[in-house]
Amino acid sequence: MRFRVRRTSSWEDEKPCEGAVLETVAALDKRTAPAHKLPGGEALFLAKGHDHKLLKTTCSRLIDTDVWVFDGDILAFIEQHGQCIVSPPSGGWTRLVPPVWEVEIYDDYRE
């Protein structure tokens, strides 16, 4: 299984574990207002990302972002790294295309 992996105790730019690979993937940026009503207007919205969709009441685009990805057996991964938080593909701005599950290695306190 392929999933996004991160570690509670580190920043996104640090490799979370052995076997993790940094990949550039598309993240969906969907807004609930038309582009011309956003701060900066339509031109600013179109200046970033690709595959823009401008509709009457919403707009969306794909923005390339780097994420750490692990491809392997999720149960073996949890056995090796200890307590983990497993989350289904998320919504909002962090939604990756195609959607992937996320595993956070829970090695520190977070709020």
ZIKA-V850121 format. One record per backbone hydrogen bond with DSSP energy under -0.5 kcal/mol. NH is the residue of the N-H (numbers start at 1). CO is the residue of the C=O. Records with the same first field share a line. If there is no record, write none. Layout:
# ZIKA-V850121
NH = CO, CO
This chain:
# ZIKA-V850121
3 = 70
4 = 101
5 = 68
6 = 103
8 = 105
10 = 7
14 = 11
20 = 17
21 = 69
23 = 21, 67
25 = 23, 65
26 = 97
27 = 63
28 = 95
29 = 61
30 = 28
31 = 59
37 = 34
38 = 35
41 = 38
44 = 40
45 = 41
46 = 42
47 = 43
48 = 45
50 = 62
53 = 60
55 = 53, 58
59 = 31
60 = 53
61 = 29
62 = 50
63 = 27
65 = 25
67 = 23
69 = 21
70 = 3
72 = 1, 70
77 = 73
78 = 74
79 = 75
80 = 76
81 = 77
82 = 78
85 = 104
86 = 84
87 = 85, 102
94 = 91
95 = 28, 92
97 = 26
101 = 2
102 = 87
103 = 4
104 = 85
105 = 6, 103
106 = 83, 104
107 = 105
